[in-house]
């Protein structure tokens, strides 16, 4: 029972019978209650059909493995209890034997762990990791956490894959504890003792803390505040599970690559709950896509009025901070110090998400009117990424060992959004679409291991289009290399290559099964959307959006006027169409690299060019183009 008090999560509230839980509704003839920044759009409660669709939604989510079994949930609680005991014992031992505190102080010194993220929200999937925070009193140092506590974890037989990332923006210890992945942060509060009933939402706890501790606390404070601000936690959780699954299947769930991370998706769903406080989950999913397919970015999303607290920490405010004005899709955290959780979003990644919102709106309109043949499964179909574009940038990160590659891939991935931002500034590139999915080469080189990413390119319609991206690609590679050296992460054998690849050449990099699956998805998606977009349901036009949500969500994203002052990229016209065979050399290499894996794959059956092109959702028709990536080794 004590454990349940410590880590309140969905597992402790969800009914095994599958009944749709509904909090006390807001009475229709009462003065509309304000949830968040504005009054609700609708106070309507669910009709029997809405409840039926919510039951179907929950069953679909179960089929996709979105819920844990009771045994799995119990195992998580046991792991957290053991970890909490370790923290308490470590703080007590260090206080007595190293810090030499009096016995009376040691007895009550306290300490605890506090969960946050998807587990705290109650929306974690099977096998998901747990985000946790170690909270210590003022006499404990961060250096203690990364030395003596790290050594204590090493001694535990249940702990594997232990590593410390002390130099990160938010320092963290990563581990597996009894096969459960845990990311554990550290925060030292300016308190003599850490009580069990500590409320982390108290802004006064931030006084006299260093920025790293504030950032570490922020995850817990934001998660708890989100739960406080939603009208009905159960409908919020079920709707959020659906949106998270949809976003992952669409390839737009990745904060590091410029899409949205878990907390950002949670805040968007929370805002939808505020606008429709009595709706059930199926209705909320539909309204989610209605609201955000029409939202006029960069108008920010806020769950409440910003706090007036001023403890000297920077907060998101475009009136004061010029850098905040460049954010293209701001979603502001509700706890002080308020931050934009989506500062990584680029023009291209926002465009990709907006298109996904519009497509999902068409599907959910059909689901909610009961159109035959359209179910929740259609909403959760994966994206047919490789059949959306005719041109791709292929990024290849290589290292000598798997351990080195793991570290190298993390660094490269954290910088890819910068390359996307650079491509966004090129007036001849309409869209640069990065897929979060990572691939291995069809055949790895004997002395190295490699990870591959794909960026789909859509060009502006210009005659005799020819683009030279040499400068952009080389600058990106040098940036990653320099970052690795500065962070003392660079190791011999770490390399990045880049290729321009046409769709018909993807067989050199991807298994035929992947391409066939994407082709099938393209046909299926086209069929669903063609039947859905024929007549959008009348509720789309009948719904009034909140103040600050003007209609006209289909307006194209235009380049910012400030882009004119940015460095001009070289363009070259009237080149022969032979760029796909260019050889790439990394800045720190003196030898040219072959295509992705050094093989011509003559023995494999390939999808023919006609098969690759024959998809019911063809890539945009473009004029002949020549994309040039070519540079000399240093």
C-alpha positions in Angstrom: 0.0 0.0 0.0 2.9 2.4 0.8 4.3 1.7 -2.7 1.0 2.7 -4.3 1.0 6.0 -2.5 4.5 6.7 -3.8 3.9 6.0 -7.5 0.3 6.7 -8.4 -0.2 5.6 -12.0 -2.8 4.4 -14.4 -2.5 0.8 -13.2 -4.1 1.9 -9.9 -7.1 3.5 -11.5 -8.0 1.5 -14.6 -11.0 -0.7 -14.2 -10.4 -4.3 -15.3 -14.0 -4.5 -16.5 -13.2 -2.0 -19.3 -16.0 0.4 -18.2 -15.6 3.9 -19.5 -15.0 6.0 -16.4 -16.7 9.4 -16.5 -16.3 12.2 -13.9 -19.2 14.4 -12.8 -20.2 16.3 -15.9 -20.4 20.1 -16.1 -24.1 20.9 -16.1 -25.2 22.3 -19.5 -27.2 25.2 -18.1 -24.5 26.3 -15.6 -22.1 29.1 -16.4 -19.4 27.4 -18.6 -16.4 26.5 -16.5 -13.0 27.6 -17.8 -10.5 24.8 -18.1 -7.2 26.3 -19.0 -6.9 29.5 -21.0 -10.4 29.7 -22.4 -13.9 28.4 -21.8 -14.8 25.0 -23.2 -15.9 24.6 -26.8 -18.5 22.1 -25.8 -19.9 20.7 -22.5 -21.8 17.9 -24.3 -21.6 14.5 -22.7 -21.2 11.2 -24.6 -24.0 9.5 -26.5 -24.2 5.7 -26.6 -22.5 5.7 -30.0 -19.5 7.7 -28.6 -19.2 5.2 -25.7 -19.3 2.3 -28.2 -16.5 3.9 -30.3 -14.5 4.4 -27.1 -14.8 0.8 -26.2 -13.7 -0.2 -29.7 -10.8 2.2 -29.4 -9.7 0.6 -26.1 -9.9 -2.8 -27.6 -7.8 -1.7 -30.6 -5.2 -0.3 -28.2 -5.1 -3.5 -26.3 -4.5 -5.4 -29.5 -1.5 -3.2 -30.1 0.1 -4.0 -26.7 -0.6 -0.6 -25.2 -1.5 -2.0 -21.8 0.5 -4.0 -19.3 -0.7 -7.1 -17.5 -1.3 -6.9 -13.7 1.9 -9.0 -13.2 4.0 -6.5 -15.2 2.6 -3.6 -13.3 3.3 -5.3 -10.0 6.9 -5.9 -11.2 7.4 -2.2 -11.9 6.2 -1.3 -8.4 8.5 -3.8 -6.9 11.5 -2.4 -8.9 10.6 1.1 -7.8 10.3 0.1 -4.2 13.8 -1.5 -4.3 15.3 1.5 -6.0 13.7 3.8 -3.4 15.2 1.7 -0.6 18.6 2.0 -2.2 18.3 5.8 -2.4 17.3 6.0 1.3 20.1 3.7 2.4 22.7 5.5 0.3 21.7 8.9 1.7 21.7 7.7 5.2 25.0 5.9 4.9 26.7 8.9 3.3 25.2 11.3 5.8 26.6 9.3 8.7 29.9 8.0 7.5 31.1 10.7 5.0 29.2 13.9 5.9 29.6 13.1 9.6 26.1 14.4 10.5 24.7 13.8 14.0 22.7 10.7 14.6 19.5 12.6 15.2 19.8 14.2 11.8 20.7 11.0 10.0 17.6 9.3 11.4 15.3 11.7 9.7 17.3 12.8 6.6 14.9 11.1 4.2 15.3 11.0 0.5 13.2 9.4 -2.2 12.6 8.8 -5.8 9.7 10.4 -7.8 8.5 9.2 -11.2 7.6 11.3 -14.1 6.9 11.0 -17.8 4.7 8.4 -19.4 4.8 6.1 -16.3 3.7 8.9 -13.9 1.0 10.0 -16.4 -0.2 6.4 -16.5 0.2 5.9 -20.3 3.3 3.7 -20.5 3.3 0.7 -22.9 4.5 -2.8 -22.3 8.3 -2.8 -21.9 8.5 1.0 -21.7 11.2 2.6 -19.6 10.6 4.6 -16.4 11.7 8.1 -15.9 12.6 8.7 -12.2 14.2 11.5 -10.1 16.4 10.9 -7.1 15.6 13.7 -4.5 18.3 14.4 -1.9 18.7 16.9 0.9 21.1 19.9 0.7 24.2 18.2 2.1 24.3 15.7 -0.8 26.2 16.7 -3.9 25.7 15.8 -7.6 29.3 14.4 -7.6 28.2 12.0 -4.8 25.3 10.7 -7.0 27.6 10.0 -10.0 30.3 8.4 -7.8 29.2 6.6 -4.7 25.6 6.0 -5.7 26.8 4.8 -9.2 29.1 2.4 -7.5 26.3 1.1 -5.2 24.2 0.4 -8.3 27.1 -1.5 -9.8 27.0 -3.9 -6.8 23.4 -4.8 -7.4 22.8 -8.1 -9.1 19.6 -6.8 -10.7 21.3 -3.9 -12.4 22.7 -4.2 -15.9 23.7 -1.9 -18.8 24.6 0.8 -16.3 26.0 4.0 -17.6 26.3 7.6 -16.5 25.7 10.6 -18.8 27.1 13.3 -16.4 27.8 15.9 -19.1 24.3 15.9 -20.6 22.1 19.0 -20.4 20.1 17.1 -17.8 22.6 14.7 -16.3 21.3 11.1 -16.0 22.1 7.6 -14.9 20.7 5.0 -17.3 20.3 1.3 -16.3 18.2 -1.8 -16.5 16.9 -2.8 -13.1 15.4 -6.3 -13.2 15.0 -6.0 -17.0 13.2 -2.6 -16.7 15.0 0.3 -18.4 15.3 3.3 -16.0 16.5 6.9 -16.7 17.3 8.4 -13.3 18.0 12.1 -12.7 19.2 13.8 -9.6 18.1 16.9 -7.7 19.4 18.3 -4.5 16.9 20.5 -2.7 17.7 23.3 -0.2 16.1 21.3 2.6 17.7 19.7 5.7 15.4 16.7 5.3 13.2 15.2 2.5 9.7 14.4 3.8 7.7 11.6 2.3 4.8 13.9 1.6 6.9 16.4 -0.3 4.9 18.3 -2.9 7.2 19.1 -5.8 4.7 21.6 -7.3 5.7 24.1 -4.6 7.6 26.8 -6.4 9.5 27.7 -3.3 11.5 24.5 -3.6 13.3 26.0 -6.5 14.9 28.7 -4.4 18.7 28.6 -4.2 18.9 25.6 -6.6 21.4 25.4 -9.5 20.0 25.2 -13.1 20.7 21.5 -13.4 18.6 20.7 -10.4 15.8 22.9 -11.7 15.9 21.1 -15.0 15.9 17.8 -13.3 12.9 18.7 -11.2 11.0 20.1 -14.2 9.9 16.8 -15.5 8.1 15.8 -12.3 6.6 19.3 -11.8 5.3 19.4 -15.4 3.8 15.9 -15.3 2.0 16.5 -12.0 0.7 19.9 -13.2 -0.7 18.3 -16.4 -2.6 15.7 -14.4 -4.0 18.5 -12.2 -5.2 20.6 -15.2 -7.2 17.9 -17.0 -11.0 17.6 -16.2 -11.0 13.8 -16.3 -7.8 11.8 -15.8 -9.2 8.6 -17.2 -10.4 9.9 -20.5 -7.2 11.9 -20.8 -5.1 8.8 -20.4 -7.0 6.7 -22.9 -7.0 9.5 -25.5 -3.3 10.1 -24.9 -2.5 6.4 -25.4 -4.3 6.6 -28.7 -2.5 9.7 -29.9 0.9 8.3 -28.8 0.4 5.1 -30.8 -0.8 7.1 -33.8 2.2 9.5 -33.6 4.7 6.6 -33.4 3.1 4.8 -36.3 3.2 8.0 -38.4 6.9 8.5 -37.5 6.4 11.8 -35.8 7.2 10.8 -32.2 10.7 12.1 -31.6 11.7 15.3 -29.8 15.4 14.9 -30.7 14.6 14.9 -34.5 12.3 17.9 -34.4 8.9 16.2 -33.9 7.1 16.0 -30.6 8.1 14.1 -27.5 5.9 12.5 -24.9 5.3 15.6 -22.8 4.4 17.7 -25.8 1.8 15.1 -27.0 0.5 15.0 -23.5 0.0 18.7 -23.4 -1.9 18.8 -26.7 -4.2 16.1 -25.5 -4.6 17.9 -22.2 -5.6 21.0 -24.0 -8.2 19.0 -26.0 -9.6 17.7 -22.8 -10.0 21.2 -21.4 -11.9 22.3 -24.5 -14.2 19.2 -24.4 -14.4 18.4 -20.6 -17.2 15.9 -20.7 -16.2 14.0 -23.9 -15.1 10.4 -23.9 -11.8 9.3 -25.4 -13.1 8.5 -28.9 -14.6 12.0 -29.2 -11.4 13.5 -27.8 -9.2 11.8 -30.4 -11.4 13.2 -33.1 -11.5 16.7 -31.6 -7.7 16.6 -31.1 -7.2 16.3 -34.9 -9.9 18.9 -35.6 -8.3 21.5 -33.3 -4.7 21.0 -34.3 -5.3 20.6 -38.0 -6.6 24.2 -37.9 -4.3 25.7 -35.3 -2.5 28.8 -36.6 1.1 28.2 -35.5 3.2 29.8 -34.1 0.5 30.8 -31.7 1.5 28.9 -28.5 -0.4 26.2 -26.7 -0.8 26.9 -23.0 -2.7 24.9 -20.4 -3.0 27.8 -18.0 -2.0 31.4 -17.4 1.7 31.6 -16.8 2.8 31.9 -13.2 3.9 35.2 -11.8 6.7 33.5 -9.9 10.1 35.1 -10.5 13.0 33.3 -9.0 15.5 34.4 -11.6 15.2 31.5 -14.0 14.6 32.1 -17.7 11.1 31.5 -18.9 9.6 31.3 -22.4 8.5 34.8 -23.4 8.9 36.0 -27.0 8.3 39.6 -25.9 11.5 39.5 -23.9 13.6 36.8 -25.5 14.3 37.3 -29.2 15.3 33.6 -29.6 11.8 32.6 -28.5 10.3 34.4 -31.5 11.9 31.9 -33.9 10.0 28.9 -32.4 7.6 27.6 -35.0 5.4 25.3 -32.9 5.5 26.5 -29.3 3.9 24.2 -26.6 4.5 25.8 -23.2 5.0 23.7 -20.1 2.6 24.6 -17.3 5.0 24.6 -14.3 7.5 27.4 -13.5 9.9 28.1 -15.1 7.7 27.8 -18.2 9.6 26.4 -21.2 8.8 25.6 -24.8 8.9 21.8 -25.0 9.1 21.9 -28.8 12.0 24.2 -29.5 13.5 21.5 -31.8 10.6 21.6 -34.2 11.5 22.9 -37.7 9.4 24.2 -40.6 9.6 20.8 -42.3 8.8 18.7 -39.3 5.9 21.0 -38.5 4.6 20.6 -42.1 4.9 16.8 -41.8 2.9 16.9 -38.6 0.2 19.2 -40.0 -0.3 16.9 -43.0 -0.6 14.0 -40.6 -3.2 15.9 -38.5 -5.3 16.6 -41.6 -5.2 13.0 -42.8 -6.1 11.7 -39.4 -9.0 14.2 -39.1 -10.5 12.8 -42.3 -10.2 9.2 -41.0 -11.6 10.0 -37.5 -14.5 11.9 -39.1 -15.5 8.7 -40.9 -14.9 6.6 -37.7 -17.2 8.8 -35.7 -20.0 8.7 -38.2 -19.7 4.9 -38.6 -18.6 4.8 -42.2 -18.5 1.1 -43.3 -15.0 -0.3 -43.6 -13.2 2.5 -41.7 -12.1 1.5 -38.2 -9.5 2.6 -35.6 -7.1 0.2 -37.3 -7.0 2.5 -40.3 -5.9 5.4 -38.0 -3.0 3.4 -36.6 -1.6 2.2 -40.0 2.1 3.1 -40.3 3.3 5.8 -42.6 4.4 4.7 -46.2 7.4 7.0 -45.9 9.5 5.5 -48.7 6.7 6.0 -51.3 6.0 9.6 -50.5 9.2 10.9 -52.1 11.4 10.3 -55.2 14.6 11.7 -53.7 16.3 10.9 -50.4 19.3 11.9 -48.4 20.8 8.8 -46.8 22.9 9.4 -43.7 25.2 6.7 -42.5 26.9 6.7 -39.1 29.7 4.1 -38.6 31.9 3.1 -35.8 34.3 0.2 -35.1 32.3 -1.4 -32.2 28.7 -1.6 -31.2 29.3 0.3 -28.0 31.0 3.1 -29.9 28.2 3.1 -32.4 25.6 3.5 -29.7 27.3 6.6 -28.4 28.0 7.9 -31.9 24.4 7.4 -33.1 23.1 9.4 -30.1 25.3 12.3 -31.0 24.6 12.2 -34.7 20.8 11.9 -34.1 20.9 14.9 -31.8 22.3 17.1 -34.7 20.1 15.9 -37.6 17.5 18.6 -36.9 20.2 21.2 -37.5 20.6 19.7 -41.0 16.9 19.8 -41.5 16.8 23.5 -40.5 19.5 24.2 -43.0 17.6 22.4 -45.8 14.5 24.4 -44.8 16.3 27.6 -45.7 17.0 26.4 -49.2 14.5 28.1 -51.4 14.5 25.2 -53.9 13.6 22.6 -51.2 9.9 22.5 -50.3 10.2 19.8 -47.6 12.9 17.8 -45.8 11.2 14.9 -44.1 13.4 12.9 -41.6 12.2 9.4 -40.7 12.9 8.4 -37.0 13.3 4.8 -38.0 16.9 3.6 -38.0 18.2 0.8 -40.3 21.2 -1.4 -40.6 23.0 -1.9 -43.9 22.1 -4.9 -45.9 25.7 -6.1 -45.5 27.9 -4.5 -42.9 31.6 -3.9 -43.5 33.9 -6.4 -41.7 35.6 -3.8 -39.5 32.7 -1.5 -38.7 29.0 -1.3 -37.8 26.6 1.2 -39.3 23.2 2.9 -38.7 21.2 4.5 -41.5 18.6 7.3 -41.5 16.6 8.6 -44.5 15.5 12.1 -45.3 12.8 12.4 -48.0 13.1 15.5 -50.2 10.4 17.4 -52.0 11.5 20.1 -54.3 9.9 23.3 -55.5 8.5 23.0 -59.1 11.2 24.7 -61.1 12.4 23.9 -64.6 15.8 22.3 -64.9 16.2 22.2 -61.2 19.7 21.5 -60.0 20.8 21.8 -56.3 24.3 21.6 -54.9 24.1 20.6 -51.2 27.8 20.0 -50.8 28.3 23.0 -48.5 25.3 22.0 -46.3 26.3 18.3 -45.9 29.9 19.1 -45.3 29.1 21.7 -42.7 26.8 19.2 -40.9 29.5 16.5 -40.8 32.0 18.9 -39.5 29.6 20.1 -36.9 29.0 16.6 -35.6 32.7 15.8 -35.7 33.5 19.0 -33.7 30.8 18.3 -31.1 32.2 14.8 -30.6 35.7 16.1 -30.1 34.6 18.9 -27.7 32.5 16.4 -25.6 35.5 14.0 -25.7 33.3 11.3 -27.3 35.1 11.0 -30.6 36.8 7.6 -31.1 38.8 6.2 -34.0 36.6 4.9 -36.7 33.6 7.1 -36.1 32.4 8.4 -39.5 29.4 9.9 -41.3 28.6 9.5 -44.9 25.8 11.0 -46.9 24.3 9.9 -50.2 21.7 11.2 -52.6 19.5 8.3 -53.5 16.5 8.0 -55.8 13.5 5.9 -54.9 14.4 3.2 -57.4 17.8 2.9 -55.7 16.5 2.2 -52.2 17.0 -1.5 -52.8 20.7 -1.0 -52.2 20.0 0.1 -48.7 16.7 -1.5 -47.6 15.5 -5.1 -47.4 12.9 -5.9 -50.1 10.4 -6.8 -47.3 10.5 -3.2 -46.0 9.9 -1.7 -49.5 7.1 -4.1 -50.2 5.5 -3.3 -46.8 5.7 0.4 -47.5 4.2 0.0 -51.0 1.3 -2.0 -49.5 0.8 0.7 -46.9 0.8 3.4 -49.6 -2.0 1.6 -51.5 -4.0 1.0 -48.2 -3.5 4.5 -47.0 -4.6 6.0 -50.4 -7.7 3.8 -50.4 -8.7 4.9 -46.9 -8.0 8.6 -47.5 -9.8 8.7 -50.9 -12.9 7.4 -49.2 -12.5 9.7 -46.3 -11.7 13.0 -48.0 -14.6 12.9 -50.4 -16.9 14.6 -48.0 -15.6 15.8 -44.6 -18.3 15.4 -42.0 -20.4 18.5 -41.2 -19.2 18.8 -37.6 -15.8 20.1 -38.9 -17.4 23.3 -40.1 -20.0 23.5 -37.4 -17.5 23.5 -34.5 -16.3 26.8 -33.2 -12.7 26.8 -32.2 -11.4 28.7 -29.2 -10.2 32.2 -29.2 -6.9 32.4 -31.0 -7.6 29.4 -33.2 -8.6 30.9 -36.5 -9.8 28.8 -39.4 -7.8 28.2 -42.5 -5.7 25.3 -41.3 -4.9 24.3 -44.9 -2.8 27.4 -45.6 0.7 26.4 -46.9 3.6 27.0 -44.6 5.7 29.8 -46.1 9.3 30.6 -45.6 10.0 33.3 -43.0 10.9 36.7 -44.4 14.0 36.6 -42.1 15.3 33.7 -44.3 16.4 36.2 -46.9 19.2 37.4 -44.6 20.5 33.8 -44.1 23.6 32.5 -46.1 22.7 31.8 -49.7 23.1 28.2 -50.8 24.8 27.5 -54.1 22.6 26.2 -56.9 23.9 24.8 -60.2 21.8 24.3 -63.3 22.0 22.2 -66.4 24.1 19.4 -65.0 23.9 15.8 -66.2 21.6 13.6 -64.2 24.3 11.5 -62.7 24.5 12.6 -59.1 23.4 9.3 -57.6 26.8 7.8 -58.3 28.8 10.5 -56.5 31.3 9.2 -54.0 31.3 10.6 -50.5 34.2 11.3 -48.2 34.0 12.2 -44.6 36.0 15.2 -43.5 38.3 13.0 -41.3 38.9 10.4 -43.9 41.3 10.2 -46.8 39.6 7.3 -48.6 36.4 7.3 -50.5 33.5 5.2 -49.2 31.5 2.9 -51.4 27.7 2.8 -51.4 26.0 2.0 -48.1 27.6 -1.4 -47.5 30.2 -2.1 -50.2 28.1 -4.6 -52.2 26.4 -4.5 -55.5 23.7 -6.9 -54.4 23.7 -8.6 -57.8 22.6 -11.9 -56.2 19.5 -10.4 -54.7 16.1 -10.0 -56.4 15.3 -6.3 -56.4 12.0 -4.5 -56.8 12.0 -3.1 -60.3 11.9 0.6 -61.0 8.3 0.2 -62.2 7.4 -1.6 -59.0 8.9 1.1 -56.9 7.1 3.8 -58.8 3.8 2.0 -58.9 2.1 3.2 -55.7 -1.4 4.6 -55.4 0.0 7.5 -53.4 2.7 8.7 -55.8 5.3 11.2 -54.8 4.6 14.8 -56.0 5.3 15.3 -59.7 8.5 17.2 -60.0 10.5 18.4 -63.0 13.8 16.7 -63.8 16.2 17.4 -61.0 19.9 16.9 -60.2 20.9 16.9 -56.6 24.6 17.3 -56.2 26.5 16.2 -53.1 30.2 16.1 -53.7 33.3 17.2 -51.8 36.9 16.4 -51.5 38.5 14.8 -48.5 40.6 17.0 -46.2 
